[in-house]
Structure formats: structure tokens, C-alpha cells
Amino acid sequence: MEQSNTSRRQFLKKTGAVSAGITILPGSVVSGLGHKAPSDKLNIAGIGIGGKGHINLRGMATENIVALCDVDWKYAAGCFESFPDAKRYWDYRKMFDEMGKSIDAVMIATADHTHAISAADAMELGMHVYCQKPLTHSVYESRLLTKLAEKHKVATQMGNQGNSGDGVRQLCEWLWNGEIGEITEVHAWTDRPIWPQGIERPEKVMQVPDTLNWDLFIGPAPMRPYHEIYTPWNWRGWWDFGTGAFGDMACHVLDPVYQSLKLGYPEKIRGSSTMINTESAPHAETVEFAFPMREKYKELELPPVKVHWYDGGLLPNHTGLLPQGEDLMSDGLGGCLFIGSKDTLMCDCGGYNPRLLSGRVPEVKPYLRRIPGGDVVYNDGPHEQDWIRACKESPENRVNPTSHFGFSGPFTEMVSLGVLAIRLQSLNKALDWDGENMRVTNIGENEELRVVEKDNFHVKDGHPTFERDYARFNAGEAARKYIEHTYREGWKLTDMPT
């Protein structure tokens, strides 16, 4: 197995990072015009190509797929076969080192914990970035990618494909026209997780397969012994690598909520869940966000609003509001309920199929930009192609995709705060959030966070025995660690632009 010790500093130095505001352009760019002709093809590299990344690259197959990178070559085999002419890599840093100036754009679909570092390094090199949801693993990383995208003027897109659908646009047009009135309460839900969560670290140590580079999979996270339960795919449920059901699905389900209600930073967040431990996200959880009043948008007043989240099979209880027999999981993904002063709107995941519970169909003329192919429910391809279009436009004249990092970065901060509230729930309080400074303001200097480390519950002779082991942390230090990760030696995130 090829190993790479290429450091971020080495490949940035070798490739020659561009200065702020200048995008690296290949020789095929029309000279002097600052944009790429629509008929010309981008050179795209893929990082994390075994699962969703393969699907994303198929949606980008109109372009030149020139390089493929994955830490698991068995899982990536299908994608290698789909693009046989692309150069193959284990380590994205070596790929950037060798091919940096010939790569126009990069698609990232790795585990959550390596999104930010690879996306940041790509933008520092002037590459356009398509990154899967959740955009990052922490609040700080989301803020960083937002600022880097603005600094380097590259085209960006988060991989929540429902954002390019017609449904969310129709929903926004209805709400902004005042069709359901002022909204002070929203409920959103999903049935995820459908992967293991609420479990402790396995004690058995397994031999790493020859087709997997375990050190590169761990990346910036703390090293741990290999076990097959972590990857592929199941990494979503482990705190070191993923963000659980909330992080995975909220970027789909809450997109129309964040977008239509112009939410910004919440003032308070509170989480509750089934038993939580130090290693993995819980089986089921609820989160409540409290947002302050926002400035009126079009015809819609934006008073203070509470947004309630449910996952793991938990659903909102509105017996006097919801139609009898209503299946809240009819699309298999989730949905939202907007409770307004005039009416109530329900939609499926990502804003699809918006409808008023009164049965009335609003007569609002469509005016938001529609994405070609966006009328197909959760279709891959339109979302990727809208990003490709933006990559070929000059920064001065670019029409950004709607899930560009200027939108999806702050949105992912909200999602990361939901994860934070779950991890800090043993404090038994709503967290007061200072969004500008990215900090919780109501944690005392000596407050303690207590989290289950090992659940030793057992029954002997018909008698239950509770002997849980708890890990204890300084709550303020733990909160800061969750907001801004400490990276493993050898992995460094670029500095926040001023």
C-alpha cells in the first residue's frame, strides 16, 4: 500500500497557493475574459469516491474527471472502473502536490471529519469546491470555509441536492407572500439513523485490510485501533468521524426552514436524547432552537421562532392539527411543519411537496430561478450541474448556486449547534449562544460535564444492576473542543481569514 507523508505545508509550497481573489485557471480558459467557455470542460478531482462521491461524480460526468482519491480502494473500485483514465491516489495532499495546477475543481465526499481540511486546502489553491453535507464537523470549520470561499472567489456548493429542487423554491415563494402568516413555530423530523449509534467503542482490535489506509482515514481525528464497524458508511454514528443523524439529515430537512425564515444565529439551543456516551451519537434525539426576531422579508414578518427537531423515530405530537392518519414519513426521509398565524404548511424532506393543511392552493406566480431537472424529487445531477455552471462563470458575473458556502456555511453552523446541544445536555440547561464569537456564554468556570463512558447494566438472578462508568470533563473546555476541534499531529487546518 502506498503511504504518503506529504504535509499541507509541503504541497501548498510546491503547488504555489494563489493570492486572495485569484482563481487558478487552465490553459483552455478564454484568455483575458476571466471565465471558462460553457463548451469547455472542467478538470475535476474526486476525494472520497466510494459511496455518495461516486454518485456525485456521475452527475459531473459531462466534465473531465482527471483524478480520484480514496483511503479505501476496495470501496472505491466501482468508481475507479467508471473513470478508468483518472489518476488514482490514496492521499489528497499528494494529489494536490502532483496535479494541483491542472485541477479546476474538486468534489469532496469523505467522512465528515475530513471535509473541512481538504476543502480549505483546495480553496487555498484556487479550486472550486463541491462538498457533501454536512459541510463540516464543527461550528468553527463552517465559519472557516465560509470565509475562505469569500476570500478566494471560487464557486462552491454543499451536497444537499434537495436545495436545487423546485419544491423549496415554491415553498419560499408561498411563505414570503404571506400565505400562512407569521411563523413562530416549526417542527422538523427524520427517521434516521439507519446505521449503528448509541454504542461503545469495540474492544476487539482487527487487522487493517490491505485495501484500506487506516492512518489516512483517521486523518485529523485521534488515532484508535481499526475495527470494521467504523468504515465504510458507519462512521456517521461516531463522534470522532461523523455528526450522527442530526448532522447527516438536518442539512436536507431543515434547508427550507433556514432558507425561508432567514434564521441566522439562534439565541438558545437545548438538546435531549436517549442515553449518550463518549463515543457515538444517541439512538434518538430532540433539539429546540430559539431564534430572535429578524427583519421583515418581502411580505413576511419574521417574529421570534422556535424550531424543534426530532430523529430516531420520534415525531411531533399535534393531535389537533395534523390530519388523522397522516404519515409523516411518507417520503422515507422526513419533513417539516410550519405553523403560521393564518394557516399551516407541511412539506417533505428538503421542501418537496409543500401543501397547506387547510387544503387551499396559493396562487403565487413563480419568480425564483429554477434549476433544470429540479422538478424531479431528490435527483442527483441538477445540483452538481448548477455548480459546474457557476465554476465556468467569472467571479464578477457569477450566479452562485443556492447552496454555496455563503449560505451553507452559516446553515451548517446551525446544524453543528444541534449536535453541540446534544453533547452538552447533561448540563440540564438551554445554551446561550453568542454567534459572532462562536461561544456558549452561560457555562460556569467550574461546571462539570458528565457523559457515560461504559454502560455496565446487567441482570443477575432477576435483579437489575446499574454500574455505569462516567467520564467527567470541565464543561467549558469540552464545549470549546466541540466547537473547534484539536487536530492530530501532522494535520493542520489553515488559519481563519481576518
N, C-alpha and C positions, 0 to 999 in steps of 0.2 A: 504494500500500500504506500502510495506517495504521501510523504509528510511535508508540510511547509511551515517554516519558521518566519515567513515574511511578516514583518511588523507593519503597522499602519504608517509609521514614520517613514519606513523604507519605501513602500510603494508610492506614497504621496510625493516623496522626494524624487523618485525615479521617473514617475509619470509627469510631474510638474503640475501641481494644482493651479487652477486658474484663479485669477483675481475676482473680487466680488463683481457680480453683474455681467460677467462674460461667460458665454456658453461655448464649450468645445464643439466645433463643427467639422465634419469630414469634408474631404475634397469635393464631393458631389454637390455641396451646397452652392446655390447660385451666388457667385462672388459679389460681395458688397451689399446684397439685399438683406442679409441677416436672417433669412428663413430658408427652409428646405422646400423645394417644389413638391406639391402633393403627389406627383407621379414618381418622385424619387423614394427610395426605401430607406428606412432607418436600420441601423445595425443595433440589434437588441441582444443583450445577455440576460440569462435567467439564473437566479440564485434561489435554491430551494425548489426543485422541479419535479419531485416525486409524486405529489398529490395535487393540490389546487394549482400549484405552479404550472403543471403540465397543461391543465385546462386553460389557464390564462395565456400561456404561450400559443396554444391552438387558436385563441382569439386574436393573437397578434401575428398569425402566420402569413399575413399579407406583406410582412416586412422580412428583412434578413435576420434570422436567428443565428448569431455568429458564435456564441459561447454559452456553455451550460455548466453550472456549478452545483454540486450537492455533496453532502457529507456521507450519504448512503447510496452507493451506486447500484445496489440491488433494487431499492425502491425507485431509483431514477431510471432504471433500464428502459422502461417504456418510452420515456421522453427522449432518451438518447436515440432510440430507434426511430422516433418521429422526425428527428432533426439530425440525420447522420453526418452532415457536413460541419456541424458546430464543434468547436474545440471543447474538450472536456476538462473540468477542474474539480478538485476537492475543496480548495481554499479560495474564496472570492478575492482575497488580498493578492494572491499570486496572479489570478486572472486580471485584476486591475493593473498589476505591475507589468504584465506582458502585453496586454491588449488595450490598456486604458484609452489611448488616443483614437483608437478605431471603434470604440463603443459609443454610440449616441445615447442609448437609453438602457435602463436595467429594470427587470421585473423581479421583485423580491417576495418569496412565499415560504420563508423559513419558519421555524418556531418563533413565537412572539419575542423571546428574549434577545434574538439577534436581528430583529427588524431595524432598530434604530441605528446600530453601529454600521451596518452595511449601507443603509440608506444615506446616512450622514457622509460616509466616505465617498459614495457615488456622487452626491451633490457637490462635495468639495472639489471633485474632478470635473464638474460641469455636466454631469449626466442627468438626463431626465429620469424620473423615478416613478414606477408603479409599485406600490407596496400593499400587501394583503392586510386585511383587518385582523385584530385591532392594530392600528398604525404602529403602536409601541407597547412596551411592557410597563411603562410608568408615566406619571404626570410630567416629570422633567424632560424625559425623552420626547414627548409630544411637543412640548414648548420649543425644544431644540430644533426638531425637524421643521416646524412652522417657520422659525426664524431663518433657517438655512435656505429653505425654498425661496423665501422672500429675498434673501441676500444674493443668491446665485441666479435668480430669474429663470429657473428651469420649470418645465411642465411636470406636474405631479398629479397623482391620483391614488386614493385609497381603494382597496378592492372590495368595497361594499356595493356589488353590482346593482342592487335594487335602487341605488341612488340615480341611476340613469334610466329608470323606468318612468312610464307615463303616469302611473298611479300617484307617486309622491308629488308630481307637478300639479295634477288635478286637485289633490288634497290641499296643497298650499294655496291654489287659486280660490278654492271654496272658503278656506279659513280666512284668508286675507280680505275676502269680500264681505266678511262678517256673517256668513251663512249660519253659524251656530252660536254667534255672540262671543262674549268674553269667556275665556277658558281659565279656570282656576284649579282644575284637577285633571290629571292624565294617569291612566293605568296601562302598563305595557308588560308583555309576558312571552315566555318561550317554554317549550318542554325540555330543552337541553338541561343537563348534559346527557349525551348518549355514549359517553366514554367514562372510564373509571374516575371517580372523585371520592373525597372523604376517606381516603385510605392512607395508611402509614407507609413509610419508606420500606421497601422489601429488604429483608435481612440477607437473603441469598445473593451471592455475587456470581455473575455469569461471565463467561469468556466473550470478549468482543468479537463479532463476526469479522471476517477479513474484508467484507464489503462495506464496513462502517468505520469511519474515522471518529471515534468517540470523543477525543480531545476537541476536535473542531465542532462537534455537536454541542458539547458543554459550552464552548465559546467563552463569553464573559461571566457565566454563572459559576458558583463554587463547584469544584470538582467533587464527584461522587462516583462510586463503583457502577459499572454498567449492569443493567437489567433490561430484559426485553420489554418490560411493561412501559418503559418511558417513550420509546420511539419505534416505529413511526406512529404518528397521529395522536397517540395517547398522551403526549407531552402537554396537551391543553389543560389537563387537570392538575398539573404540578406547579406549585407557586414559582419555582425557580425558572421554569420554561414557558409557562402559559399564564392565562388570567381567568381560567375557569369558564363556566357557562356565561357569566355576565360579560366578561371581556370578549368572548367569542361571538355572542349573539346580539348584544346591545348595539354594536355598530351597524347591524342590519335593522333591528326592531325599532330602536329609538331615533333613527335617522330622520323620519318625518316629524318627530316631536321636536328635536333640537333645531331642525331647519325651519319649520313653520312658525314656531313660537319664539325664535330669535333668543335662545336661552342664555348664552354667555356663562358666567361663573355662578354656581349655586352659593347660597349663603350658609346652608346647613345640609349635612348628609347623615343618615343613620342607617345602619345595616343590622340584619338579624338573619340567622340561618340555623340549619341543623348543625350538629357538632362539628366544630372546626379544629384542625390540627396544624402543626407547624409545616407540614409537607404539601398538603393538597387542599384544593377548594372543597367546600361542603357539598352535600348531595342536593340541597335546595336552599334558596335564599330569597330574601326580600330587601329592597333598599328604598328609602324615601329621600328624595331631593327637594329642598325648598329654594325656589328662585325668587329674587326680588322683582318689583315692577320694572318693566322695560319701556322704552319709548314707543309710542304708537307706530304701527307699521301698516301703511296703506289704510284700509278700512277697519283694521283690527286693533282694539285696545289690548294692551298686554299687562294685565294686573299680576300681582304675585301669584305664582302657580306651584303646586306640589306635583311631582312626578313620582309615581310608585312603580317599582319593578318587581317581577315575580319570575322565578325559574324553578327547574326541578319538578315540574308538575303542579306547583302552586298557581292559583288563578285568583283574580279579583272576585270579591263577592258583592254583587249589586243586584240583589234579588228583585227589587222594584224597578230596575232599569233595563236589565238585559232581557231580551226575548226568551220565553220559555223554550228550553231545548236547544238553545244556541250553542253550537260547537265552537269554542274559542280557539281550537287548534285545527280548524278545517283545512288550512294550507300546509300543515305539518311543520311549521316554523315558529309561528307566534303572531302577535298582533297588538293593536293599541285601541284604547277607548278615550276619546277627547270629550270631556263633559263641559258643555258651554251653557251660557245663560239663556239661549234660545232653543238649542237642540243638542243632540249627542251624535258624534261621528265615530264610527268604527272602521278600522282598516286591517288588512292582513299585514304580514311582515313586510317592512320596507315601504309601506304606504300603498300597497296594491289593493285594489278593490275597495276604495273608500265608499261608504254609504252612510246615510243618516238614519238613525233608529226611528225617526218619525215616518220614514218611507218617502219623504219628499226628495226630488232630484233637483238640485240647484241648477239654474240656467245662468252659468257663468262662462263667458267666451274665453277659450284657452288663449293665453298670451305668453307663457313661459316657453323657452326653447325646448323642443322635443328632440330626443336622440334617435336617429334612425335605428329601428329594431327595438326600441324601448317599450313597445306595446306588448311584447312577449314576456310573460311572468318569469322573473329571475333568470333571464337569458344571459349567458356568457358570450361576449363578443362585442355588443354595443358599448359597454363600459370601457373595454380595452381600446376599441377603435376611436372613441371620443378622445381618449388620452393621446393616442397616436396622432390624431388631427392636431391637437394642441402642441405636440412636440415639434411639428413642422411649421408652426407659426412663430413669427418673431415675438420677443417678449413685449415689445411696444404695442403690437396689434393682436396679441393672443386673446382668444376667448377661452378662459380656463374651464376645464371640466368641473362639474359642480362639487365633486368630492376632492378637489385639490387641497393641498396641505393647509392652505389658509383657512379652510373650513374644517377639514377632517382632523387637523391637529388639535384645535380647541375642542372639537367634539370628542376626540379620544381622551382628552384631559378629563372630561365629564365621566366617561366610561371608567377610566382609571380610578377616579374618586369613588365610584361604586365599589370597586374591588378594595380600595383602602378602607372604606367604611365596614366592610365585612371583616377584614383582618383586624380591625381595632374594636370590634363590637364588645369585647369583654370589659371595656371602659364604661359601658352602660350609659352612653350619652350621645346626643347629636353632636357631630363635629362642626365647629365653627370654622369656615373656610375663608382664608384670605387668598383669593385667586391671583392677584397681581404678584404676590410674593411667594406663592406656592407653599403655604404652610397652614397647619391647623393651629388655631390661636387659643384653644381652651383645654390644653393638656398641661397639667401641673408639672413642675420640675421633677418631682419625686413620684409621680404616678407610675403604677406598675401595670404592665400588660401580661395577662396570664393566658397561655394557649396550651391545649392538650398536646403532649409530646408522644404519649403512648397510652392507648386505652386497654387496660388490663381487665376489663369486665369479664366475669365468668360466673357460672352457676355450679355449685358443689352441693350435692345432697339436697337439691331443691331450693337452695338459698343463694340469692344473688350477692355478688361481692363487687363493690366498686373500688378499684385501686388504680385510678388514673394517675399518670405521671404528668406534671405540668412543667412547661418551660416558662420562665419568668424573665421579662425584659423591662428596661426603662421605656415607658410608653412614648416619650418624646423622641428618644433616639430611634426606636422602632419605626415611628411614623416618618421620620426623616429618611430612613433607609428605604422604606416602601415608596416614598415619593421620588427619591433619586438613588438608584442602585449604586452599590460599590462594585466595580468590575474586577474580575480576576486578573492577577498579574499577567502582563503580556497583551491585555486588551484595554484600549483606552478610547473613550468617546471624545470626539472633538469638543472644543470649548464652545460655550454659548456665545453667539454673536452679540455684541453690545449695541 
